[in-house]
Amino acid sequence: MAPIQLIHDATIVTADDAGSILYDAAIAVSDGRITALGPTSELLARYPDAERVYGRGRAVFPGFANTHTHLSRVLARGIYEDLSPPHAPPFTGGLAPLPLPALTADEERAMALLGALEAIRSGTTLVLEESAGLDGYAGALVDTGLRLVLCERAWDRANASIGQPGPFQVDPALADIGLTRIAEFHSRWEGKGDGRVRAGLAAWAPDMCSPGLLSRLRKLQSELDAIATVHLNQIWGEVAAVKEQRGVLPTEYLAQAGLLSKRLVAAHCRCMTDEEERILGASGAAVAVNPAIAARRGLAARIDELERAGCLVTLGTDNMAEDMVEVVRTALFMERVRRQDGRRPTPEEALVWATRNGYRALGVPDGGWLAPGNRADLILVDLRKPHLTPALRVVSCFVHQGMASDVEAVMVDGRWIMRDGRVLTMDETAIVADADRIARAAWRKLFERRPELARPPGLDIGTR
């Protein structure tokens, strides 16, 4: 049995069904699991030889689950946030009028590590990463110590992008390549990192996948016993494209293809009808609401309606940022504005979306909340900050006023991956320097090669 670690004299936010908060409390961890919770005096007496972590002035929270992101897209930070596609016709396709600069495999790995670094610093312990070509940086992500669901992507619409009008040109080779990539990735990475890694699969988006491909993906999901994810009702151009191609709405199309299930994480779901919400909810699917990027795009998922329909609401960051503290607060604020309700949802509800619900959606029901026997995925938040004082209602205070910089330590599987404000599994200085150099050079090369592209105002990409 591994040595006991004991965090004591802390406030412990359990995120359990009752929303229990323990004061002047301790939490004991061994072999990657929580072994006990209770009063500090009691646990100090029970575990006299434990390695002690002093928690006075700190709160222990479950770690955040980011259920939808693309880590290397931090490359577009400060650019794509202000270049969203239109919400009304004419639609031209794509999520921004500027193409994303091409990166080598090494460069993409460096950008993904920058995203993972930001994720850890903001208290994230579990990440669903969705992309094509994950094999190029999966090993680097495993080394960060994060818990991971890595979803390799497939599609078979040729020469098009999400939200693009016009005919659906099927490329069977694209489908075969994607399905092979998914199966091979699963065989290499499922269960790696001492079981912290799960390999899932992704259908890119309804307007990028034919009915035949969706059927094959559902069959492969069953064979691999894997989580599936899809971008769904992300932008109005996607809705228009699916109606043009299939004569139905995106959620209806996925239902007809048999993709909807309790093991599907549908990302976005912010351009939906009442009937689509009902269809999705009836399947028991989880929704990865991405409120920060949605706010930047001027859109909002209808969280209350999705929950009432039966969907499991979770939270993600999507593109350009990995700050889950910002995401939780933005979800709360946007939904209150949308409902015109200054009391609902509550901070406690928003916290559950970001922790327990996210773990459940990603197949980890014994994580995302703090209880004996559960996985020891947790964070320490320093409450001794001017903006968090007085922390009279600790959850409300952190959700309303907290910042990523308040996260002092992060533990995954009972192992500290950040401690005393220092990330232990990554060379932060080198990662930041490499990513900054790579990003500036990539954007500079793009504009040199494509001088007709309009440069966003205030762009600083340096010289050589």
N, C-alpha and C positions, 0 to 999 in steps of 0.2 A: 504493500500500500504506500502511495506517495505521501510525502509530508503534508500535514494540514496547514493551509494558509487561513489566517483569521483576520478579517477586516472588522475592526471593533470601534465602539464609540461613534458610530455613524447613524445617519438617517437612511433607512432602507425602504425604497419604493418598490414594492413587489410586482405591481401591475397584475395581481391576481384578480379573480372574479369580483371580490369585494373591494378592490382598490386599496388593500391594506398598506399602511405606512407604519413602519416600526421606528421608534425614536430611541436614542441611546442604545442602539442595537448592534449586533454582530452577525456576520455571515461566515460560515466555515466552508472551505473548498478543499477537495481532494480527488485525485484521479479524474479531473475534468468535470466533476459534478459538485453541486451544492450538497453538503452533508448536513448542515443545520442552519437554522435562523433562530434568533432569540435575543433576550437581554444580554448586554455585554458581560455583566457580572457572571451570569450563568454559563456562557460559552467560554469565558476565560478560565473558569474553574474546570469545565469539562475537557478543555484542550490546553493544558498548561505548557505543553512543549511545542505548540503551534508557532509557525512563523507569523509574527504579528504585523499588521498594517494599520497604523493609527488613522482613524477616520473622523476625528473631531472636526466639525465645520464642513464636512463633506456629505454628499448624498450618493448612495449606490442605486443606480438604475439598471434595468435590463438594457443590453446593447440594442442599437437600432438595426432593423432589417430593411435594406434598400432593395425593393422588389423589382426595380427596373432601372438599369443604367447602361451606358456605353462609356466605359472609363476613358478610353483614348480620345473621346470627343472634347475633352478639356482643351484640345488643340484649337477649338473655335471659340474659346472663352472671350467675351467682350465683343464678338462679331455677330454670331448667329442670333444672339438674344434680341437683336434689333432688326432682324431681316426675315420676320415670319411671313409665310405665304398669305394671300388674301383669304378672307372668309366668305367671299361672294364671287361668282363668275366674273370674268373669265379665269379659269384655273389653268396653270401651265405645268404643274407638277413640281415635286421637290419640296424640301422644307426650308430652303433659302435660295435666293437668286445667285449666290456665289457657290461654286463647287468647293468641296473640301480638298485641301492640298493632299497630294499623294505622299505617303510615307513608306520608307523601307520597313521591313519586319523589325529591325532593331529600333528604329525611331518610334514605331507604334508601341513597342514594348515600353519604351521610356515614357511615353505619354500616359499609357495605362498605369504605370507605377506612380506617376504624379497624381492621377485620379485616386488610386488606392491610398496614397499617403493622405490626401485630403479626407477621404472617407474615414480612415482610422482616427484622424485628429478631430473629427466631428462626432465620434462615438459610435460609428458603425461597426458591427461585428459580423453581419451576414449580408452578402451581396449577390443579387442575380445579375450577371453580366450577359448581355445578348449581342452577338456580332457574328460575322463570318471570318474564319481564319483564326479562331481563338487559340489554336495549337501554338501559335507563335509567341504568346505571352502567358499561357496558362501556368507554366512552371514558375515564372516570376511572381504571379499572383499567389500561388500556393506558398511560396517562401515568405510572404508578408504575414502569414499567420491568420488571415481572415477565414471565416467560414464562407464557402462559395457554392453557388449554383451557376454553372457555366453552360449557356444555351447556344449551341451552334445553329446557324440560320440556313434556311433553304427558301428558294423562290424559283419560278420558271417563266416569268414574264420578261421577255427580252427587250432591250433598248428602251427602257422606261424607268420611271421613278414613282414613288408614292404620290398619289393625287394627280397623276398625269392622265388627261383625257385621251380618247382614241381607242383603237382596237387593241385587244389583248393578243399579242403575238407569243404563242407558246413555243418555248425552246426545251424539248425533252432532255437534251444534254444537260442543261442547267439544273433540272430537277434531279437527274441521276447523280450529278456531281455533288449537289447539296446533301442528298440522302446518304451517299457514301461518306461524305465528310462528317456527318452527324454520327453515323455508326462507328467510324474509326475513332473519332474523338472520344466517344463514350467508352470504347474498349481500352483506350489509353489512360483516361483520367477519372473514371468513376471510382470513388472510394479512396483516391489519393489524399495525401496530407493527413494520414492517420484517420481517415474517414471524414475529414472536413469538406471534401469536394464531392459534389453531385454533378453529373453531366446530364443536362437536359437538351431540349430541342426547341427550335423556333420556326414558325411560319412567319415570314417577314411581315406581311400585311395582306388583308383580303384582296386588294387590287393588284397584288404582285404574285398571287398563287392561284393556279387553276384548280378546279374541283378534283381532278385526278391527283394532283400533288397533295392537296389537303387530306384526301383519303389515305394516301400512302403514309403521310406523316402521322396520322392517327393510328394506323396499324403499327408503325415503327415505335411510337410512344408506348403502346401496349406491350410490344415485345421487349423493349428496354426497361419497362417499368419506370418511366422517367417523367419529370415535370415538363410541361409544354408552355410556351408563351407565344404571344402574338401582339403586334401593334393593331389596335382596333378603334375605329372611329376617332382617329387622331386629329385629322383636319377635315374641313368641309370638302376639299378637293378629293379626298379619298372616298367620301360618301358619294359624291357625284360620279366618280369613276366606276365604283361598283354598281351603282344603279344603271349606268350606261352599259357596262359589260354584262351584268347578270340579271337586270330587271328587278332586283331586290335590294334591300339595305344591307350593310356589311354584316351585322349580327345575324340577320336572317340567312345570309349566304353561308356563314360559318356553321350555323345550326343545320342547314341542309346538307353540308359536307360532313357532319358528324364530329367536328373538332371541339365543340363545347363540352366541358366536363368539369368535375370538381378538382381535377389536376391541371387545369389551365389557368395561367395568369394572363389576363387581358390588360394590356397597358393602355392607359389614357381614357378611353370611353367618355369623351367629352363632347361629342357631336352626335348624340343619340336621341332617338324618339322614346316615348313612354313604352311602346311595344318592344323595342329593342332591349330596354332595361329589364322588362319582364322576362323576355326570352333568356337573357344572360343570367338573371337571377335564378330562374327555374333550373338551370344547369348546375348551380352551386359554384360557379367559377369565381375565382378571386379577381379583383380589379386592382391594378397598380395605378393609383392616382398619382400624378406627377405635378403637384400644385405650383411649384416655383416656375417651371418652364411653361406651364399652362397660363399662369398670370402674365408671364412675359409675352406670350402669344395672344393675350386678350381673350382667353377661353376658360371655361370651368366645367369640370365634371360635376354631376348632380349627386353628391355623396349620399345625401339623405334618401333620395329616390333609389339609388343603387342598393343601399343597405336594406331598405324596405322590400325591394324586389327579391332579396335573398343572396346578393353578392357579398363576399368577404372583402371588405375594404382594407387595402394596404397602401403604403406610401413608397414612392421612389423619387429619384432626382432627375432621371433621364439625361439630358445633354448639358455639357459645359460646366457643371458644378456637382460636387458630391457632398454638400453640406446638409446632413439630415436634420440638424437643429433648425436651420432655416426652413426646411421642408415642412416640419411639424407645425411650426408657427404659421406658415403661409396657408397650409391646409385649413387650420382653424379659422384664420381671418377670412379667407375667400369664401368658405362655406357659411360663415356668419353673415357676410355681406350678401351672398346670394339668397340666403333665407330671410334676410332682413330681421335677424334675431341676434341680439347682443348677449345671449346666454347659452345658446346651443349652436354647435356642439361644445362640449366642455373640454378643458385641457386634458382631463383624464381620458376622455374618449379618443382624442387625437393621439395621445401617447400610446394607447392600445393599438391603434391603426399601425403605428410605426414600430411596434415591438412584437407583442404576442400574435397579432393577426398576421404580420409578415412572416414570422417563423412558421406558423401553421400553414400558410399558403405555400411555403417552400419546403414542406415536408419535414419540419422539425417541431413536432407538437410539444416536446419536452424542453423547449427553449423559448426565449422571448419574455419570460416572466420568472420571478425568483421564488423558488420553493425547493425544499429538500428533495433530492433525486434528480432535479432538472440540470441541464447543462450549465456550466459556469461560464456563461457569456454575459459580461456585465461591464459597466463603466462607473468611474468615480467622477463626480461633478463637484468642483470647488465652489462652495456657497459663500465664501468669504470675499466676495466682490461687491463693490458699491452698487452695481446694478442688480444684484441678487439679495441685497440686504434691505429690510429683514425678509427672510424666506419664511413667511408665516404660513403659507400654503405652498409647499415645496414644488408640487407638480405644476400648479398654475404659474408660480414664479419662474420656473425654468422654461416652460413653454412660451410664456409671454415675453420674458426678458432675457432668457439665456442666449449664449453664444457658443460657437464651436470651441473657442479658446477657454471656456469654462471646464471642458473635459480634461481631466488631469491624468486619467489612467484608463486603459482598455484591456480587458481580459477576454480571451476566447479559448474555450476548452480547458479552463483552469490555468492558462498560460498568459502572463502579461506580455502584450505586444506593444503597449505604451505604458510608461510609468513615470510619474513626476514630470509630466509634460514632454517626455522624450520618447520618440518612437524607437523601439528596440530592434525591430526586424528590418529596418531600412536605413540607408545612408541618405538622410534627408537633404543635406547640403548638396550632395552630388546629384541627386534626383532633380531637385529644383533647378540647378544650374544647367543640367543636360536638357531638360524639357524646355526651358526658356530659349536656349540656343536653337534647338530643333524646331520649335514652333515658329520663331521669327524667320529662320532660314526657309522653312517650308512655304510660308505665306509670301515671302519675298520672291522665291522662285516662281510661284504661281502667277503673281502679277507681272513679273518679267516675261514669262512665257505667254501670258494672256493680257496684253496691254489694253485691250478693249474693255476689260472688266472694271466696273466702277469701284473705286476704293472707298471703304467706309470712312466717314470723317474722323479725324484724330488718330488715324492708324499709324502706329510706330513699329515698324518692322526692321529698323536699323539699315545699315549698309551691308558691308561684308563681314 
